Amino acid sequence: ELSERVMRGGVVGVDAEWRPVRRRNGDSGASGSPSADRSEPCRHKVQLLQLAWSDAVYVLDLPALGDERLLPLLAPLFRADGNTVLVGYGLSDDIQRFADSFPFCASQLESPWLGMDL
């Protein structure tokens, strides 16, 4: 069901969650926060990816899905055919963290995906 939905595209709300990173000053970079520190390597991979259409929401447990299923399932979201528009708060940071977490998906993520960072 999800793979068919992803193939159809549309306006898709996206939110990624990962374990917060403790900074040296004691502050924590909140999961999915645009202020998260990108200067350090990706120590905490994206764990959950939420995808929302107007009539359905999916919460994906990425470690449970496994790397081999991830790219075929999610690659259509990042195609530049104008069929899919991604929206989300801190969207650019979420997508960057996803790419850092799953480098084998990076070539798909580098394509000019359509999105709106709220």
Buried (B, 14 or more C-beta within 10 A) or exposed (E): EEEEBBEEBEEBBBBBBBEBBEEEEEEEBBBBBEEBEEEEEBEBBBBBBBBBBEEEEBEBEBEEEEEEEBEEBBBBBBBEEEEBEBBBBBBEBBBBBBBBBBEEBEEBBEEEBBBEBE
